Amino acid sequence: MNNLEIEQIPSVFESNNAELRFVSKDFINGLKITHNNIDYIVGNLALNEGVSPHRNINSAPDELDYNLLLKAGLLIGSQKLGNPITVTTGFPFSTYQLYKNDAKSNIAKEHMIEFDSSTFSNGSKRKTMVEVDIANVMPEVVGCALALRKQNVASGNFFMVSLGYGTFEAIVSTADGGLVQRSAISTYGLRYAINLMQVELSKNYYLDLKNEHQLDTAFRNSFIFLNRKRVDLKELKKLVLKQYYDDIVSPALRKAFDDSDFSKASKMFLAGGGAFYEDLVEYFKLEFDGIVDVVVPENAAYLAAIGYCYNSLASNGGDESRAVGIDIGNATTVIASFSKDIKI
């Protein structure tokens, strides 16, 4: 199972009826999908050609943005694997029980997806059928823990922490692959820190209607251009991450994990985009110094999708050629599969 592959697109979209020809280098960067007779540019194409690309936070399975990103994920997965495919996706603990049944029924069926291939080729609008024979839904943080176990990165009992854009989650993952339900937490994600940054910036700068994704990008890059001037965000970023950790993360962890948990587990794994913020990781290490080892595993940002893919593999009887994991994240949508054959 060394041929695991990852594809990702920004989780943004915008309606666009313009003729866009040869504006992207390939299929994944040129996603233009028709939904309910309206054309939408999705992912990197939305960032390059859109005016204000966006998506909602933790949207429901029946909402427009979820369906567009699901179609994009299915399209990418099916073009690599063919039909039928087995799909696993997930939700935060806070919405998992609410959305899981609707999501499964929405995914496990035949999907006729229309897209415009002229964005990257001499083609035109095309329709392709994506057949999903089995659909699974699981909590995101459980998917992260599953990925670590399947890739032999972790075993026994350990703490699993997911630092996502919309949601911060944590569990104690037990040796049998289950979890301690009492330990499960789900609260504000990195969006909290980015909103703090926005408030501070607005005191001194006109933000020129910057949307959420643009501010998230600026936060990750540690700089932003405002009124044609480059504004360094390193110190402000460090400040708001500290405030986020002190106000949200640390109190939630203290409430969820008790001494009995620390006596059984000696490692804490960090996943999600937040695992790449060195300052945030350092705050974890300072709080848990001498208690547990804080580890940022390889592919930390993709662990949920990887875990979903392994779950699809288990549910379809071990057929790698049909297993797909789709993490419809608030910042990035990630598609994981085992095939290397791209057909488009």
C-alpha positions as CSV (number, residue, x, y, z in Angstrom):
1,M,0.0,0.0,0.0
2,N,2.9,2.4,-0.8
3,N,1.0,3.9,-3.8
4,L,-1.2,6.2,-1.7
5,E,-1.8,9.4,-3.5
6,I,-3.1,12.8,-2.4
7,E,-4.8,15.5,-4.5
8,Q,-6.1,18.7,-2.9
9,I,-8.0,21.8,-3.9
10,P,-8.9,25.0,-2.0
11,S,-12.4,24.7,-0.6
12,V,-13.8,27.7,-2.4
13,F,-16.2,28.3,-5.3
14,E,-18.0,31.1,-7.2
15,S,-20.6,31.2,-9.9
16,N,-19.1,32.0,-13.3
17,N,-20.8,32.0,-16.7
18,A,-17.8,33.4,-18.6
19,E,-16.1,31.4,-21.3
20,L,-12.8,30.3,-19.8
21,R,-10.5,28.7,-22.3
22,F,-6.9,27.5,-21.6
23,V,-6.8,29.3,-18.3
24,S,-5.3,26.4,-16.3
25,K,-2.6,23.8,-16.9
26,D,-4.6,20.7,-16.1
27,F,-7.9,19.2,-14.9
28,I,-7.5,19.7,-11.2
29,N,-6.6,23.4,-11.5
30,G,-9.3,24.0,-14.0
31,L,-12.5,22.8,-12.3
32,K,-15.6,24.3,-13.7
33,I,-18.7,22.3,-12.6
34,T,-22.3,22.8,-13.5
35,H,-24.8,22.4,-10.7
36,N,-28.6,23.0,-11.1
37,N,-27.8,24.5,-14.5
38,I,-25.4,27.1,-13.1
39,D,-21.7,27.0,-13.8
40,Y,-19.3,27.3,-10.9
41,I,-15.5,27.6,-10.8
42,V,-14.1,25.6,-8.0
43,G,-10.7,25.4,-6.1
44,N,-7.6,27.1,-7.7
45,L,-9.6,28.2,-10.7
46,A,-12.0,30.1,-8.4
47,L,-9.0,31.8,-6.7
48,N,-7.4,32.8,-10.1
49,E,-10.6,33.8,-12.0
50,G,-13.1,34.6,-9.2
51,V,-13.9,38.0,-7.7
52,S,-14.8,36.7,-4.2
53,P,-14.5,32.9,-3.9
54,H,-15.9,31.5,-0.7
55,R,-17.6,28.7,1.2
56,N,-19.5,28.3,4.5
57,I,-18.0,26.8,7.6
58,N,-19.1,23.2,8.6
59,S,-21.9,23.2,6.0
60,A,-24.7,20.6,5.9
61,P,-24.8,17.9,3.2
62,D,-27.8,19.6,1.4
63,E,-26.0,23.0,1.1
64,L,-24.6,24.3,-2.2
65,D,-20.9,24.5,-1.2
66,Y,-20.9,20.9,0.2
67,N,-22.4,19.5,-2.9
68,L,-20.1,21.4,-5.2
69,L,-17.0,20.3,-3.3
70,L,-18.3,16.7,-3.1
71,K,-18.8,16.7,-6.9
72,A,-15.3,18.0,-7.3
73,G,-13.9,15.3,-5.0
74,L,-15.9,12.5,-6.8
75,L,-14.9,13.8,-10.2
76,I,-11.2,13.8,-9.2
77,G,-11.5,10.3,-7.6
78,S,-13.4,8.7,-10.4
79,Q,-11.1,10.1,-13.2
80,K,-8.2,8.3,-11.4
81,L,-10.1,5.1,-10.5
82,G,-13.1,4.5,-12.7
83,N,-16.4,3.1,-11.5
84,P,-17.7,2.0,-9.1
85,I,-15.9,3.6,-6.2
86,T,-16.2,3.3,-2.4
87,V,-16.1,6.6,-0.6
88,T,-15.5,7.6,3.0
89,T,-15.8,11.1,4.2
90,G,-16.4,12.8,7.6
91,F,-17.6,15.6,9.8
92,P,-16.5,17.2,13.1
93,F,-17.9,15.5,16.2
94,S,-20.1,18.6,16.7
95,T,-22.0,17.8,13.5
96,Y,-21.3,14.1,12.9
97,Q,-24.5,12.7,14.4
98,L,-26.6,15.4,12.8
99,Y,-25.3,15.0,9.2
100,K,-24.0,11.4,8.8
101,N,-27.2,9.8,7.6
102,D,-28.0,12.5,5.1
103,A,-24.4,12.5,3.8
104,K,-24.4,8.7,3.3
105,S,-27.7,8.8,1.3
106,N,-26.4,11.7,-0.7
107,I,-23.2,10.0,-1.6
108,A,-24.1,6.4,-2.2
109,K,-25.7,6.6,-5.6
110,E,-25.0,7.4,-9.2
111,H,-23.8,11.0,-9.8
112,M,-24.0,12.6,-13.3
113,I,-21.4,15.3,-13.1
114,E,-21.1,18.0,-15.8
115,F,-17.9,19.9,-16.1
116,D,-16.2,22.2,-18.7
117,S,-12.9,20.8,-20.1
118,S,-12.2,23.9,-22.2
119,T,-10.5,25.5,-19.1
120,F,-7.5,23.2,-19.7
121,S,-7.9,21.7,-23.2
122,N,-9.5,21.9,-26.6
123,G,-12.6,20.2,-25.2
124,S,-16.0,21.5,-24.2
125,K,-18.6,20.7,-21.7
126,R,-18.7,17.0,-20.7
127,K,-20.7,14.7,-18.6
128,T,-19.4,11.8,-16.6
129,M,-21.1,9.2,-14.5
130,V,-19.6,8.5,-11.0
131,E,-21.1,5.5,-9.3
132,V,-20.6,5.2,-5.6
133,D,-21.4,1.7,-4.4
134,I,-20.6,2.1,-0.7
135,A,-20.5,5.4,1.3
136,N,-19.1,5.7,4.8
137,V,-19.1,8.7,7.2
138,M,-16.9,9.0,10.3
139,P,-15.7,11.7,12.7
140,E,-12.7,13.6,11.3
141,V,-10.4,13.1,14.2
142,V,-11.2,9.3,14.2
143,G,-10.1,9.3,10.6
144,C,-6.8,10.9,11.6
145,A,-6.2,8.3,14.3
146,L,-7.0,5.5,11.8
147,A,-4.4,6.8,9.4
148,L,-1.7,6.8,12.0
149,R,-2.5,3.2,12.9
150,K,-2.7,1.9,9.3
151,Q,0.6,3.6,8.4
152,N,2.2,2.1,11.5
153,V,3.0,5.6,12.9
154,A,1.1,5.0,16.2
155,S,-0.1,2.1,18.3
156,G,-1.6,1.5,21.7
157,N,-3.3,4.4,23.4
158,F,-2.5,8.0,22.3
159,F,-4.0,11.4,22.2
160,M,-5.3,12.6,18.7
161,V,-5.6,16.3,18.2
162,S,-7.0,17.8,14.9
163,L,-6.3,21.5,14.4
164,G,-8.6,22.4,11.5
165,Y,-9.7,25.8,10.2
166,G,-13.3,25.5,11.3
167,T,-13.0,23.1,14.2
168,F,-10.5,22.0,16.9
169,E,-11.0,18.4,18.0
170,A,-9.3,15.9,20.3
171,I,-9.8,12.3,21.5
172,V,-8.1,9.6,23.4
173,S,-7.6,6.8,20.8
174,T,-7.5,3.4,22.5
175,A,-5.4,0.4,21.6
176,D,-8.3,-1.4,20.0
177,G,-8.8,1.5,17.5
178,G,-11.8,2.9,19.4
179,L,-12.0,6.0,21.5
180,V,-12.8,7.2,25.0
181,Q,-16.1,9.0,24.3
182,R,-15.7,11.1,27.5
183,S,-12.5,12.6,26.1
184,A,-14.0,13.8,22.7
185,I,-14.0,17.5,22.3
186,S,-15.0,19.8,19.4
187,T,-14.7,23.6,19.5
188,Y,-13.5,26.6,17.6
189,G,-10.8,26.1,15.0
190,L,-8.1,28.3,13.6
191,R,-10.7,30.6,12.2
192,Y,-10.9,32.0,15.7
193,A,-7.3,33.2,15.6
194,I,-7.7,34.6,12.0
195,N,-10.7,36.6,13.1
196,L,-8.6,38.0,15.9
197,M,-6.0,39.0,13.4
198,Q,-8.6,40.6,11.2
199,V,-9.9,42.8,14.1
200,E,-6.4,43.9,14.9
201,L,-5.5,44.7,11.3
202,S,-8.8,46.7,10.8
203,K,-7.6,49.1,13.5
204,N,-4.9,50.4,11.3
205,Y,-5.7,49.3,7.7
206,Y,-8.6,49.3,5.3
207,L,-9.0,45.6,4.4
208,D,-10.6,46.3,1.1
209,L,-13.3,43.6,1.5
210,K,-10.8,40.8,1.9
211,N,-12.7,37.5,2.1
212,E,-12.1,34.7,4.6
213,H,-9.9,32.6,2.3
214,Q,-7.7,35.6,1.4
215,L,-7.2,36.3,5.1
216,D,-6.5,32.6,5.8
217,T,-3.8,32.7,3.0
218,A,-2.3,35.8,4.5
219,F,-2.2,34.2,7.9
220,R,-0.4,31.1,6.5
221,N,2.0,33.2,4.5
222,S,2.7,35.6,7.5
223,F,2.2,38.7,5.2
224,I,-0.6,40.5,3.4
225,F,-0.6,43.3,0.8
226,L,-2.8,46.3,1.8
227,N,-2.9,49.4,-0.3
228,R,0.0,48.1,-2.4
229,K,2.2,47.7,0.7
230,R,3.5,44.5,2.1
231,V,2.4,44.1,5.8
232,D,4.4,41.7,7.9
233,L,2.2,39.5,10.1
234,K,4.7,37.4,11.9
235,E,4.4,39.1,15.3
236,L,0.6,39.6,15.1
237,K,0.2,35.9,14.0
238,K,2.2,34.8,17.0
239,L,0.1,37.0,19.3
240,V,-3.3,35.7,18.1
241,L,-2.1,32.1,18.1
242,K,-1.1,32.5,21.8
243,Q,-4.5,34.0,22.6
244,Y,-6.3,31.2,20.7
245,Y,-4.3,28.6,22.5
246,D,-4.9,30.2,26.0
247,D,-8.6,31.0,25.4
248,I,-9.8,28.0,23.4
249,V,-7.4,25.1,23.1
250,S,-5.9,24.8,26.6
251,P,-9.2,25.0,28.5
252,A,-10.8,22.5,26.3
253,L,-7.9,20.0,26.7
254,R,-8.0,20.5,30.5
255,K,-11.7,19.7,30.6
256,A,-11.5,16.6,28.3
257,F,-8.3,14.8,29.5
258,D,-7.8,13.7,33.1
259,D,-5.0,12.0,35.0
260,S,-6.2,8.5,34.1
261,D,-5.9,9.4,30.4
262,F,-2.3,10.6,30.9
263,S,-1.4,7.4,32.8
264,K,-2.5,5.3,29.8
265,A,-1.1,7.4,26.9
266,S,2.4,8.9,26.4
267,K,2.1,10.5,23.0
268,M,-0.1,13.3,21.5
269,F,-0.3,13.6,17.7
270,L,-1.2,16.9,16.1
271,A,-3.0,16.8,12.7
272,G,-4.7,19.4,10.4
273,G,-3.3,22.6,8.9
274,G,-2.6,24.0,12.4
275,A,0.1,21.4,12.9
276,F,2.3,23.4,10.6
277,Y,2.2,26.6,12.7
278,E,5.5,26.2,14.8
279,D,4.3,28.7,17.4
280,L,1.1,26.8,18.0
281,V,3.0,23.5,18.2
282,E,5.4,25.0,20.7
283,Y,2.5,26.0,23.0
284,F,1.4,22.4,23.1
285,K,4.9,21.3,23.9
286,L,5.3,23.8,26.7
287,E,2.0,22.8,28.4
288,F,2.7,19.0,28.1
289,D,6.4,19.0,28.8
290,G,7.3,16.0,30.9
291,I,3.7,14.6,30.6
292,V,3.4,13.4,27.0
293,D,5.5,13.7,23.8
294,V,3.9,16.0,21.3
295,V,4.4,14.8,17.7
296,V,3.6,16.3,14.3
297,P,3.4,13.3,12.0
298,E,4.3,13.3,8.3
299,N,1.3,14.4,6.1
300,A,-0.4,15.9,9.2
301,A,-2.7,18.0,7.0
302,Y,-3.9,15.0,5.1
303,L,-4.4,12.4,7.8
304,A,-8.2,12.6,7.8
305,A,-8.4,11.8,4.0
306,I,-5.8,9.1,4.4
307,G,-7.8,7.5,7.2
308,Y,-11.0,7.7,5.2
309,C,-9.3,6.0,2.3
310,Y,-8.2,3.1,4.5
311,N,-11.7,2.9,5.8
312,S,-13.0,2.6,2.3
313,L,-10.5,-0.1,1.6
314,A,-11.7,-2.1,4.6
315,S,-15.4,-1.7,3.7
316,N,-15.0,-2.9,0.1
317,G,-13.1,-6.0,0.9
318,G,-9.6,-4.7,0.3
319,D,-9.9,-3.5,-3.3
320,E,-7.4,-0.6,-3.6
321,S,-8.5,0.2,-7.1
322,R,-11.9,1.5,-5.8
323,A,-11.1,3.0,-2.4
324,V,-11.3,6.8,-2.0
325,G,-11.2,9.1,1.0
326,I,-12.6,12.7,0.6
327,D,-12.0,15.3,3.4
328,I,-14.3,18.2,2.6
329,G,-12.4,20.6,4.8
330,N,-13.3,24.3,5.5
331,A,-10.0,25.5,4.0
332,T,-8.9,22.6,1.7
333,T,-10.6,19.6,0.2
334,V,-8.3,16.5,0.1
335,I,-8.8,13.4,-2.0
336,A,-6.8,10.2,-1.1
337,S,-6.6,7.1,-3.2
338,F,-4.3,4.1,-3.9
339,S,-4.2,4.4,-7.8
340,K,-1.6,6.2,-9.8
341,D,-3.4,6.0,-13.1
342,I,-4.9,9.4,-14.1
343,K,-7.2,9.1,-17.1
344,I,-7.8,12.7,-18.0
